[in-house]
Amino acid sequence: MDTRRRFLSLSAGSFVALLAGSAVSACGTGEDQAGNDGTPRLGGRLVFAEPTSPIGWDPQVGTEDVLGLILRPVFDSLVSETPDGRYLPWLATSWTVSDDGLAYTFVLREDVTFSDGTPFDANAVKANFDRVVAPETKSRYAKSLIGPYKASTVLDPRRVEVTLSRPYSQFLHAVSRPYLGFHSPRALAEHPDSLGSGGQFTVSTGPYVFTSVVQGQQAVFTRREGYNWGPGTARHTGRPYLDGYTVQFVIDDQSRVAAATSGQIGIADQVPAAQLAGLRRQTSVTLISRDVPGSPYTYYLNTRRPLFQNVDARRVILYGVDVASITGGLFQGQYQRAGSILSPSTRSYDDRLASSWGYDRARAERLLDSLGYTGRDGDGYRTKDGARFSLQFPFATANTTSERRNYDTAFQAELKKIGVEVVFTELDAPTYIKRTLAGDYDVSGLAWGGSDPSVLGNLFSARSLVTQGGGNKAWVDDPGLEALLDEASRTIDLNKQNDLYRRVQARVIDQAYGLPTYVAKRSLAVRLTAHGLEFDSAGWPFLYDVWVGGA
C-alpha cells in the first residue's frame, strides 16, 4: 500500500485577506481592492455589468472566462487556491496524494448541501467527475482541465479517491476551478439536458442561487440562506453579505462605465484602457485593477492549414506585426506589450524571452520572398501563382470586446503593409463554435486566464485540441513540445517545473505557433457603496466577501 503525503487542513478563519502579499499589479494607490473600511453588513443587492455573456450556463461544458467568473459564487470547489499557489480547504477538509501521484483521496465536509437540499457527499463528487469525461457531455474545457482522470471510488460518504492514468501535478489547481464544480445529483438525474439553460436548472452548493436568466441581457442570483462553508481564502465564513446580485450584459464600453459613475450599477467590469485616466478623476467610483494571469491575447496560427504548416509562413506573422507600437498607440501606456505566451503575473513567465523576438519588417519581407510570394496585385497584396497570402479570421461578434476588435483591426492593417491579407468574418456564437471545431480558420484571437503555468498544456498539447475540449486553437502536434509539457505536468519540484515551462515558451515563440500581443489588466469601476471587492487567484472579482453600505 502506498504511503501518503498529507496536506494539512487550515480553518477558513485562519487565512487573512485573499490578496494579502499577492502579486497584484495596481494602476495606482488603492487600486488593488475596493472599500474594505467599515464593518460588513447584511443586505442589499449589487448590479454587476459585463461586456460579454456566456453562450451557455453549464460550467462543465462551457469554456468562457465570463462563465466561470459569474458562476464562481454558485459553484464551490473541493479546494481553494491562493494567489501565491497554495491550496486551502473548501468542500474538502483535507486530502492526501499517493507517492506515485496517481491517487488523490479527499475528506469532505459533513455539513454541505446543494440548494435543493441534497447532501453533498462522495457520490456527488463521483457523479460529477464521471459526467465531465463522458462523451455525451461534450465538455469543451472541464474535460481538458481534469486531465488524465481515470475514475472516482467512493470509500465512504465522506471520502472519495480519485485515480489518474498518469501523474498530473496540476490536479489540485484543476479542482479549484468552478468548471469542476458540482451539480446536484438530483439535477443530473431529473433534467440533465437543461443544465446549460441556467436559472432554476442550475443547482449547486455555493453561497448564491441562480434564480433567473434572460439570455444576453441579465442573470439574477439570490443569497443562499444557511450557507456556512466558504473557502479557506475568504475573509469571512457563513452566509454571504449581499441579498443577491444581478449581472447585466452591456457590450458598449462607454455605456457600461457611465452606468457605474452615474450610480445605475455597482460595478462595471473590464473598463477599457482609454477610460482609465478619466475614471481616476471621478469621485463616485473607485478603480481597482490587476494584471490578468494566464496567457495574453494571442493570435493563434492554425498549423493544420496548408499555408501555416510551413514555419516560415508563421514567422511572417511573428515578425510582420509591430505589436509594441499597436499596444502603445491603442492603450496609451496602460497595457504592456506581451513578451511571451504567458503573462508576467503567471508563475514560470520567462522575462528574457521578449528580447528574442519582435517586429522586423525586413525579415518578414524576406520570408515572403523565400516562400514565393513575390508578386503584387492591384491592391498591394503579395501573390504566388496569382493567389494572395490571405488569412481567414472569423470571430463571434457577441463575445468580442471593443478593445480586441480595435486590436484586430490594427493587426490587419499592419499585415497589409507587407502584403498579407486578413479577412474578418463576423459570426453568431453557435456558428463560430462550429467553424472552430472544424478548424475552418487561419487565425484565431484568444486570451486564456489562469493562475498556473499549466495553462500552456491546455493551449499547446495535442491532447488539448479544441475538438477534445481544450484550447489548442493552433492545432499544434509537436512531439518535442509534448514531451516538455508531459514532464512539467508530472513534476512537483517547482524549480524544475518552472524551467520546463520556460522551455515550452521558448519553443512556442521559435516555432511561431502564435503571436502574443498585449498584457491586459482587469479593471473595474466600483461604486463607493460597494466594499470588500478583491481579486481571486484567477484574476476574477471575488463576490463572496462583498457588502454594500454607506452613501
C-alpha positions as CSV (number, residue, x, y, z in Angstrom):
1,M,0.0,0.0,0.0
2,D,1.3,3.4,-0.9
3,T,2.3,5.8,1.9
4,R,0.6,9.2,1.6
5,R,1.7,12.8,1.6
6,R,-0.7,14.6,3.9
7,F,-1.9,18.2,3.2
8,L,-2.7,20.0,6.4
9,S,-6.2,21.4,6.8
10,L,-6.5,25.1,7.8
11,S,-9.7,26.7,9.0
12,A,-11.3,29.3,6.8
13,G,-10.8,31.9,9.5
14,S,-7.1,31.4,9.8
15,F,-6.4,32.8,6.3
16,V,-6.2,36.5,6.0
17,A,-7.2,38.6,3.0
18,L,-7.4,36.9,-0.3
19,L,-4.8,39.2,-1.8
20,A,-2.5,39.8,1.1
21,G,1.0,39.5,-0.1
22,S,-0.1,38.6,-3.6
23,A,1.5,39.9,-6.8
24,V,-1.3,42.4,-7.6
25,S,-0.3,45.0,-10.2
26,A,-2.4,48.0,-9.4
27,C,-2.7,51.0,-11.7
28,G,-2.2,53.4,-8.7
29,T,-2.6,53.8,-5.0
30,G,-5.5,51.8,-3.6
31,E,-6.3,50.1,-6.9
32,D,-6.0,46.5,-5.7
33,Q,-9.1,46.4,-3.7
34,A,-12.3,48.4,-3.1
35,G,-13.6,49.8,0.2
36,N,-12.5,47.4,2.9
37,D,-13.1,50.0,5.6
38,G,-16.1,49.7,8.0
39,T,-18.0,46.7,9.4
40,P,-19.6,44.4,6.9
41,R,-23.4,44.4,7.0
42,L,-26.0,42.1,5.7
43,G,-28.4,43.1,3.0
44,G,-28.7,45.0,-0.3
45,R,-28.2,43.9,-3.9
46,L,-25.4,44.6,-6.3
47,V,-25.6,45.1,-10.0
48,F,-22.5,44.0,-11.9
49,A,-22.1,44.8,-15.6
50,E,-20.1,42.6,-18.0
51,P,-19.3,43.3,-21.7
52,T,-19.9,39.7,-22.9
53,S,-22.4,36.9,-21.9
54,P,-21.8,33.1,-21.8
55,I,-23.1,31.0,-24.7
56,G,-24.5,28.5,-22.2
57,W,-24.6,28.1,-18.4
58,D,-23.1,24.7,-17.6
59,P,-19.5,25.2,-16.4
60,Q,-18.7,21.6,-17.0
61,V,-19.4,22.2,-20.7
62,G,-18.5,25.9,-21.5
63,T,-15.1,27.5,-21.9
64,E,-15.6,31.2,-21.4
65,D,-13.8,33.2,-18.7
66,V,-17.0,35.1,-18.1
67,L,-18.9,31.9,-17.4
68,G,-16.5,30.9,-14.6
69,L,-16.5,34.5,-13.2
70,I,-20.3,34.8,-13.0
71,L,-20.9,31.2,-11.6
72,R,-18.0,31.2,-9.1
73,P,-20.4,32.2,-6.3
74,V,-22.8,29.4,-7.3
75,F,-20.3,26.5,-7.7
76,D,-18.0,25.7,-4.8
77,S,-14.8,23.6,-5.3
78,L,-13.0,20.9,-3.4
79,V,-10.1,23.2,-2.6
80,S,-9.4,26.9,-2.9
81,E,-6.2,28.4,-4.4
82,T,-4.3,31.4,-3.0
83,P,-2.7,33.9,-5.4
84,D,0.7,32.5,-4.5
85,G,-0.3,29.0,-5.5
86,R,-1.1,27.3,-2.2
87,Y,-4.2,25.2,-1.7
88,L,-6.6,25.6,1.3
89,P,-9.7,23.6,2.3
90,W,-13.2,24.3,0.9
91,L,-15.6,21.4,0.3
92,A,-12.7,19.1,1.2
93,T,-11.3,19.5,4.7
94,S,-8.1,17.6,3.8
95,W,-6.6,15.5,1.1
96,T,-3.7,13.0,0.6
97,V,-1.7,12.1,-2.5
98,S,-0.2,8.7,-3.2
99,D,3.6,8.6,-3.6
100,D,3.2,7.8,-7.3
101,G,0.9,10.8,-7.8
102,L,-1.8,8.6,-9.3
103,A,-4.4,8.8,-6.4
104,Y,-5.9,11.7,-4.6
105,T,-8.1,11.0,-1.5
106,F,-10.4,13.8,-0.4
107,V,-12.1,14.0,3.0
108,L,-15.3,16.0,2.6
109,R,-17.1,18.3,4.9
110,E,-20.1,16.8,6.6
111,D,-22.5,19.8,6.7
112,V,-22.7,20.7,3.0
113,T,-25.9,20.5,1.0
114,F,-27.0,21.5,-2.5
115,S,-29.5,24.3,-2.7
116,D,-32.3,21.7,-3.4
117,G,-31.4,20.0,0.0
118,T,-29.5,17.1,-1.5
119,P,-26.4,16.2,0.7
120,F,-23.0,16.8,-0.9
121,D,-21.0,13.6,-0.5
122,A,-18.5,11.3,-2.2
123,N,-21.2,10.0,-4.5
124,A,-21.8,13.6,-5.8
125,V,-18.1,14.0,-6.5
126,K,-18.0,10.8,-8.4
127,A,-21.2,11.6,-10.4
128,N,-19.9,15.0,-11.5
129,F,-16.4,14.0,-12.4
130,D,-17.6,11.0,-14.3
131,R,-20.0,13.3,-16.2
132,V,-17.2,15.7,-17.2
133,V,-15.3,13.0,-19.0
134,A,-18.4,11.3,-20.5
135,P,-18.5,11.8,-24.3
136,E,-22.2,12.7,-24.3
137,T,-21.4,15.7,-22.0
138,K,-19.4,17.3,-24.8
139,S,-17.3,19.2,-22.3
140,R,-15.2,21.9,-24.0
141,Y,-12.9,22.8,-21.2
142,A,-13.6,20.9,-17.9
143,K,-12.6,17.6,-19.6
144,S,-9.3,19.1,-20.6
145,L,-8.9,20.6,-17.1
146,I,-9.4,17.4,-15.3
147,G,-6.6,15.9,-17.3
148,P,-5.8,12.2,-17.0
149,Y,-8.8,11.4,-14.9
150,K,-9.4,7.7,-14.7
151,A,-12.1,7.0,-12.0
152,S,-13.5,8.0,-8.7
153,T,-14.0,5.5,-5.9
154,V,-16.4,6.1,-3.1
155,L,-14.7,4.9,0.1
156,D,-17.5,6.1,2.3
157,P,-19.9,9.0,2.2
158,R,-17.2,11.5,3.4
159,R,-14.2,10.1,1.5
160,V,-13.6,9.8,-2.3
161,E,-10.5,8.6,-4.1
162,V,-9.7,10.0,-7.5
163,T,-7.3,8.0,-9.6
164,L,-5.4,9.3,-12.6
165,S,-3.8,7.4,-15.5
166,R,-0.6,9.4,-15.2
167,P,0.9,11.9,-12.6
168,Y,-0.7,15.3,-13.0
169,S,0.8,17.9,-10.7
170,Q,-1.8,20.5,-11.6
171,F,-4.7,18.4,-10.3
172,L,-5.3,20.5,-7.2
173,H,-5.3,23.6,-9.4
174,A,-7.9,21.9,-11.7
175,V,-10.3,21.0,-8.9
176,S,-10.1,24.6,-7.5
177,R,-11.8,26.0,-10.6
178,P,-15.5,26.5,-11.0
179,Y,-15.5,24.4,-14.2
180,L,-15.1,21.4,-12.0
181,G,-17.8,22.4,-9.6
182,F,-20.7,20.2,-8.7
183,H,-24.3,19.9,-10.0
184,S,-26.8,18.4,-7.6
185,P,-27.2,14.7,-8.3
186,R,-30.9,15.3,-8.3
187,A,-30.5,17.8,-11.1
188,L,-28.2,15.4,-13.0
189,A,-30.9,12.8,-12.8
190,E,-34.0,14.9,-13.4
191,H,-33.0,17.4,-16.1
192,P,-29.5,16.6,-17.5
193,D,-30.4,18.2,-20.8
194,S,-31.3,21.6,-19.2
195,L,-28.2,22.2,-17.2
196,G,-26.9,24.7,-19.8
197,S,-30.1,26.8,-19.6
198,G,-29.2,28.4,-16.3
199,G,-31.6,29.8,-13.8
200,Q,-33.7,27.3,-11.8
201,F,-31.9,24.4,-13.6
202,T,-28.6,25.3,-12.0
203,V,-28.4,23.7,-8.6
204,S,-25.1,23.6,-6.7
205,T,-23.6,24.2,-3.2
206,G,-22.4,27.8,-3.4
207,P,-23.4,30.9,-1.4
208,Y,-25.7,32.2,-4.1
209,V,-28.5,30.5,-6.0
210,F,-29.1,31.2,-9.7
211,T,-32.7,32.3,-9.8
212,S,-33.3,33.5,-13.4
213,V,-31.7,34.5,-16.7
214,V,-32.7,36.4,-19.8
215,Q,-30.1,35.3,-22.3
216,G,-27.9,38.1,-23.5
217,Q,-29.5,40.6,-21.1
218,Q,-29.1,39.7,-17.4
219,A,-28.7,36.9,-14.9
220,V,-30.1,37.1,-11.3
221,F,-28.7,35.5,-8.2
222,T,-30.0,35.3,-4.6
223,R,-28.3,34.6,-1.3
224,R,-28.3,31.0,-0.1
225,E,-29.6,31.1,3.5
226,G,-27.8,28.6,5.8
227,Y,-24.6,28.7,3.8
228,N,-21.7,28.1,6.1
229,W,-18.8,26.5,4.2
230,G,-16.9,29.3,2.5
231,P,-13.4,28.8,1.0
232,G,-10.3,29.0,3.1
233,T,-9.2,32.0,1.1
234,A,-12.2,34.1,2.2
235,R,-12.3,36.9,4.7
236,H,-15.3,35.6,6.5
237,T,-17.3,32.4,7.0
238,G,-21.0,31.9,6.9
239,R,-23.7,33.3,4.7
240,P,-22.7,36.0,2.1
241,Y,-23.5,39.6,2.9
242,L,-25.5,40.5,-0.1
243,D,-29.2,39.6,-0.6
244,G,-28.1,38.9,-4.1
245,Y,-26.5,40.2,-7.3
246,T,-27.6,40.8,-10.8
247,V,-25.2,40.6,-13.8
248,Q,-26.2,42.8,-16.7
249,F,-24.6,42.3,-20.1
250,V,-23.6,45.7,-21.6
251,I,-21.3,45.3,-24.6
252,D,-20.8,49.1,-25.2
253,D,-17.8,50.2,-23.0
254,Q,-19.0,53.8,-22.6
255,S,-22.5,52.8,-21.5
256,R,-21.1,50.2,-19.1
257,V,-18.7,52.6,-17.4
258,A,-21.3,55.5,-17.4
259,A,-23.8,53.3,-15.6
260,A,-21.3,52.9,-12.8
261,T,-20.3,56.5,-12.5
262,S,-24.0,57.6,-12.5
263,G,-25.0,55.1,-9.9
264,Q,-27.2,52.8,-12.1
265,I,-24.9,49.8,-11.3
266,G,-22.5,49.0,-8.6
267,I,-19.6,47.5,-10.6
268,A,-18.5,47.8,-14.3
269,D,-16.1,45.1,-15.3
270,Q,-13.4,45.4,-18.0
271,V,-13.0,49.2,-18.1
272,P,-11.1,49.9,-21.4
273,A,-7.7,51.4,-21.2
274,A,-8.8,54.6,-22.9
275,Q,-11.1,55.4,-19.9
276,L,-8.8,54.6,-17.0
277,A,-7.3,58.1,-16.7
278,G,-10.7,59.8,-16.7
279,L,-12.1,57.4,-14.1
280,R,-9.2,58.2,-11.7
281,R,-10.6,61.8,-11.6
282,Q,-14.1,60.6,-10.7
283,T,-15.2,60.9,-7.1
284,S,-18.1,58.5,-7.3
285,V,-16.2,55.3,-8.1
286,T,-13.0,53.5,-7.1
287,L,-10.9,51.9,-9.8
288,I,-9.3,48.6,-9.0
289,S,-7.0,46.7,-11.4
290,R,-4.9,43.7,-11.7
291,D,-2.7,42.2,-14.4
292,V,-4.6,39.3,-15.9
293,P,-2.7,36.0,-15.2
294,G,-2.6,33.2,-17.7
295,S,-1.9,33.7,-21.4
296,P,-2.2,37.2,-23.0
297,Y,-4.3,38.0,-26.0
298,T,-2.7,35.9,-28.8
299,Y,-3.2,35.3,-32.5
300,Y,-3.1,31.5,-32.8
301,L,-2.0,30.3,-36.3
302,N,-3.7,27.1,-37.5
303,T,-0.9,24.7,-38.3
304,R,-3.4,22.3,-40.0
305,R,-4.0,24.8,-42.8
306,P,-1.7,24.3,-45.7
307,L,-0.2,27.8,-45.5
308,F,0.7,27.6,-41.8
309,Q,2.2,24.1,-42.0
310,N,5.4,26.0,-43.0
311,V,7.1,27.6,-40.0
312,D,8.4,30.4,-42.2
313,A,4.8,31.4,-43.1
314,R,4.0,31.6,-39.4
315,R,7.2,33.6,-38.8
316,V,5.9,36.1,-41.3
317,I,3.2,36.9,-38.8
318,L,5.5,36.9,-35.8
319,Y,7.9,39.4,-37.3
320,G,5.5,41.3,-39.6
321,V,3.4,43.0,-36.9
322,D,4.6,45.9,-34.8
323,V,3.0,44.7,-31.5
324,A,4.8,47.3,-29.4
325,S,3.5,50.2,-31.5
326,I,0.0,48.9,-31.7
327,T,-0.1,48.3,-27.9
328,G,1.3,51.7,-27.1
329,G,-0.9,53.5,-29.5
330,L,-4.2,51.9,-28.7
331,F,-3.8,51.6,-24.9
332,Q,-2.0,54.9,-24.2
333,G,0.6,53.2,-22.0
334,Q,-1.9,51.4,-19.8
335,Y,-1.0,47.9,-21.1
336,Q,2.4,46.5,-22.0
337,R,3.5,44.5,-25.0
338,A,3.4,40.8,-24.4
339,G,6.9,39.2,-24.3
340,S,5.8,35.6,-24.1
341,I,2.8,33.3,-24.4
342,L,2.5,33.6,-20.6
343,S,1.6,36.8,-18.8
344,P,4.2,38.3,-16.4
345,S,1.9,37.7,-13.4
346,T,1.9,34.0,-14.0
347,R,4.5,31.7,-12.4
348,S,7.2,30.4,-14.8
349,Y,7.0,33.5,-17.0
350,D,10.3,34.0,-18.8
351,D,11.2,37.7,-18.8
352,R,14.2,37.0,-21.0
353,L,12.1,35.9,-23.9
354,A,10.8,39.3,-25.0
355,S,14.2,40.4,-26.4
356,S,14.5,37.3,-28.6
357,W,11.7,38.3,-31.0
358,G,9.9,41.3,-32.1
359,Y,8.9,43.5,-35.1
360,D,11.3,43.1,-38.1
361,R,9.6,44.1,-41.3
362,A,12.6,43.4,-43.4
363,R,12.8,39.9,-42.1
364,A,9.1,39.3,-42.7
365,E,9.5,40.6,-46.3
366,R,12.4,38.3,-46.9
367,L,10.4,35.3,-45.6
368,L,7.6,36.2,-48.0
369,D,10.1,36.3,-50.9
370,S,11.5,32.9,-49.9
371,L,8.0,31.4,-49.8
372,G,7.5,32.5,-53.4
373,Y,5.1,35.4,-52.7
374,T,7.0,37.8,-54.9
375,G,4.1,39.2,-57.0
376,R,1.8,42.1,-56.1
377,D,-1.8,42.5,-57.2
378,G,-3.7,45.8,-57.7
379,D,-4.5,46.1,-54.0
380,G,-0.9,45.7,-53.0
381,Y,-1.2,42.2,-51.6
382,R,1.6,39.6,-52.1
383,T,0.8,36.8,-54.6
384,K,2.2,33.5,-55.5
385,D,0.9,32.0,-58.8
386,G,-1.8,34.6,-58.7
387,A,-3.1,33.7,-55.2
388,R,-2.8,36.1,-52.3
389,F,-1.1,35.4,-49.0
390,S,-4.6,35.5,-47.4
391,L,-5.7,34.7,-43.9
392,Q,-9.3,33.8,-42.7
393,F,-10.1,35.3,-39.3
394,P,-13.6,34.5,-38.1
395,F,-14.9,35.8,-34.7
396,A,-18.0,35.7,-32.6
397,T,-19.5,39.2,-32.5
398,A,-21.2,38.9,-29.1
399,N,-18.1,37.6,-27.4
400,T,-15.6,40.1,-28.7
401,T,-14.8,43.2,-26.7
402,S,-14.3,46.6,-28.4
403,E,-10.6,46.6,-27.3
404,R,-10.0,43.3,-29.1
405,R,-11.8,44.4,-32.2
406,N,-9.7,47.5,-32.3
407,Y,-6.5,45.5,-31.9
408,D,-7.7,43.0,-34.6
409,T,-8.2,45.9,-37.0
410,A,-4.7,47.2,-36.3
411,F,-3.3,43.7,-36.8
412,Q,-5.0,43.6,-40.2
413,A,-3.6,47.0,-41.1
414,E,-0.1,46.0,-40.1
415,L,-0.1,42.9,-42.2
416,K,-1.4,44.8,-45.2
417,K,1.7,46.9,-45.1
418,I,3.8,43.8,-46.0
419,G,1.2,42.5,-48.5
420,V,-0.6,40.0,-46.3
421,E,-4.4,40.0,-46.4
422,V,-6.6,39.3,-43.3
423,V,-10.3,38.6,-44.0
424,F,-12.6,39.0,-41.0
425,T,-15.9,37.2,-40.8
426,E,-18.5,38.1,-38.1
427,L,-20.4,35.1,-36.8
428,D,-23.0,34.3,-34.2
429,A,-21.7,32.2,-31.3
430,P,-23.1,28.8,-32.5
431,T,-21.7,29.2,-36.0
432,Y,-18.4,30.4,-34.6
433,I,-18.1,27.3,-32.4
434,K,-19.0,25.0,-35.3
435,R,-16.4,26.6,-37.5
436,T,-13.7,26.5,-34.8
437,L,-14.3,22.8,-34.2
438,A,-14.0,22.2,-37.9
439,G,-10.6,24.0,-37.9
440,D,-12.0,26.3,-40.6
441,Y,-9.8,29.4,-40.0
442,D,-6.2,30.5,-40.3
443,V,-6.1,32.9,-37.3
444,S,-7.9,32.9,-34.0
445,G,-7.6,35.5,-31.3
446,L,-7.7,34.3,-27.7
447,A,-6.7,35.2,-24.2
448,W,-6.8,32.4,-21.6
449,G,-6.9,33.2,-17.9
450,G,-5.3,31.0,-15.3
451,S,-3.1,31.4,-12.3
452,D,-1.0,28.3,-13.1
453,P,1.5,27.8,-16.0
454,S,-0.2,24.5,-16.8
455,V,-2.4,26.7,-19.0
456,L,0.3,26.1,-21.5
457,G,-0.7,22.4,-21.8
458,N,-4.3,23.4,-22.5
459,L,-3.1,25.7,-25.2
460,F,-0.5,23.6,-27.0
461,S,-0.8,19.9,-26.1
462,A,-2.0,17.6,-28.8
463,R,-4.3,16.2,-26.1
464,S,-6.0,19.6,-25.8
465,L,-7.3,20.2,-29.3
466,V,-10.5,22.2,-29.5
467,T,-12.3,19.0,-30.6
468,Q,-11.2,17.4,-27.3
469,G,-12.4,20.3,-25.1
470,G,-9.0,22.1,-25.0
471,G,-7.7,25.4,-26.1
472,N,-5.2,24.3,-28.7
473,K,-6.5,26.6,-31.4
474,A,-3.2,26.4,-33.3
475,W,-3.8,22.6,-33.7
476,V,-0.2,22.0,-32.5
477,D,1.1,18.5,-32.7
478,D,4.8,18.9,-31.8
479,P,6.4,15.8,-30.2
480,G,9.2,17.9,-28.7
481,L,6.8,20.3,-27.1
482,E,4.6,17.5,-26.0
483,A,7.5,15.9,-24.1
484,L,8.2,19.1,-22.2
485,L,4.5,19.6,-21.3
486,D,4.3,16.0,-20.2
487,E,7.3,16.2,-18.0
488,A,6.1,19.5,-16.5
489,S,2.7,18.0,-15.7
490,R,4.4,15.1,-13.8
491,T,6.9,17.3,-11.9
492,I,6.2,18.5,-8.4
493,D,9.5,20.3,-8.0
494,L,8.6,23.9,-8.7
495,N,12.1,24.9,-9.8
496,K,12.3,22.1,-12.3
497,Q,8.7,22.8,-13.4
498,N,9.4,26.4,-14.0
499,D,12.4,25.5,-16.1
500,L,10.3,23.2,-18.2
501,Y,7.6,25.8,-18.8
502,R,10.2,28.4,-19.8
503,R,11.4,25.9,-22.4
504,V,7.8,25.5,-23.6
505,Q,7.5,29.2,-24.0
506,A,10.7,29.4,-26.0
507,R,9.6,26.6,-28.3
508,V,6.3,28.2,-29.0
509,I,7.9,31.5,-30.0
510,D,10.6,29.8,-32.0
511,Q,8.0,27.8,-33.9
512,A,5.7,30.8,-34.2
513,Y,2.6,28.9,-33.1
514,G,1.1,32.2,-32.1
515,L,1.7,35.9,-31.9
516,P,1.4,37.2,-28.3
517,T,0.2,40.8,-28.3
518,Y,-0.6,42.7,-25.1
519,V,-0.9,42.0,-21.4
520,A,-4.2,43.3,-20.3
521,K,-5.3,44.5,-16.9
522,R,-8.7,43.6,-15.5
523,S,-10.0,47.0,-14.4
524,L,-13.3,47.5,-12.5
525,A,-15.1,50.8,-11.8
526,V,-16.7,50.2,-8.3
527,R,-19.2,52.5,-6.6
528,L,-18.1,53.8,-3.2
529,T,-21.1,51.9,-1.7
530,A,-19.5,48.6,-2.6
531,H,-17.0,47.2,-0.1
532,G,-14.7,44.2,0.2
533,L,-14.2,43.5,-3.5
534,E,-10.9,41.8,-4.3
535,F,-9.4,39.6,-7.0
536,D,-9.1,35.8,-6.6
537,S,-6.2,33.7,-7.9
538,A,-7.6,33.6,-11.4
539,G,-7.8,37.4,-11.5
540,W,-11.6,37.4,-11.2
541,P,-13.6,39.7,-8.8
542,F,-14.4,37.7,-5.7
543,L,-18.0,38.4,-4.7
544,Y,-18.5,36.2,-1.6
545,D,-16.9,38.9,0.7
546,V,-18.6,41.9,-0.9
547,W,-21.1,44.0,1.0
548,V,-22.9,47.3,0.4
549,G,-23.4,50.3,2.6
550,G,-22.8,54.0,3.0
551,A,-23.8,56.9,0.8
